[in-house]
């Protein structure tokens, strides 16, 4: 199975990437901090989501990427909504269109 970990540069994403790599063909992404071997993806941009996902064509997508800091989210609601809602929506829409699992 082809699995894409969106946010593989973070702690949870990296652990997930490592675990799934043992039994699946795994790809990972980063957004701001370049990590060798991972693909750049800003999930708040629909065109970028479509381009990366159309290239990889994953069977399943796991998305630990998010803005988890509550204080930041409260102080920056628009930016937090772009990451935590709109970014996830772009990925979910792609999964629905291509019959892929979203986890």
N, C-alpha and C positions, 0 to 999 in steps of 0.2 A: 504494500500500500504506500502511496505517495502522501506524505504528511508535511504540512507547512506549519511551522511554529512562528507566529507573528509576535515579535518581542523576544526572540531567542537571545538577545544580548543582555537581558535582565536576569536576575537570580532565578526566579521561577521558570522563565523561558529557557534558560540554559539547562537547568535540571531536567525539564521536560524534553528538550532536544536530545540530551544524553540518553535518557531512558528510552525514548522511541527509536533512537538510532540503532539499538541492538537488534531490532526485528523489522524495521521499515526503512524505506528510502525517505530520508528526512532533509528538508530545507528549512532555513531559518532566516529571519529578518532582523534588522536593527533600524532605528530611526535617526538618532542623533550621534551616537557614539559608534564609530566604525569598528567592526569586528571582522577580521579576516575570515573568509569563507561564508559570510552571511550576506544577504542581499539588502540593499537600502530600500526601505518602504516607509512612506509617510501615509498612514492609513486614513488620514483626514482628506486626502485628495482622491476622489473617485477614479480619475483617469490613471493615476499611479497604481491604485489597487487593481484595477482591471488589467493593466499592462503586466504587472508582476504575476498575478494569478493566472492570466492567460498564458504566460510563458511557462510557468511551473505545472499548471493543470493538476493541482493536488486532489486527492480523493477525500482528504480530511484536513481541516484547518483548526488549529488550537490557538487561541488568542489570549495569552496572559498579558499582553501589552495593554496598558491603561494608565490613567492618571489616578494613583491611589491615595494621594495625600489630601485628606478632607479639608484641612485649613487652606491649601492652595485652591481646591475646588470652590470653596466658599468665597475666596477673594477674587477668583478668576472664573466666574461661571460660564462665560462664552467659550473660552479656550477649553475648559473641562468638558463642556457639552460636545465640542468638536471631536475630542479624543474619545471620550467614554460612550457617547451615543452615536454621533455621525460616522466615526471611524468604524465602529462595530457594524453599523447599518450597511456601509459599503461592502463589507466582507460578507455579511449575511445575504445581501442581495445577490452577490456573485455566486455564493453557494446555492441559493435557490435556483438560479438560472442554469447552473451546471451540475445540479444534482450531487453536490458535495456535502459532506458532513461538516457542521460547525460545532466546535466544542469549546 
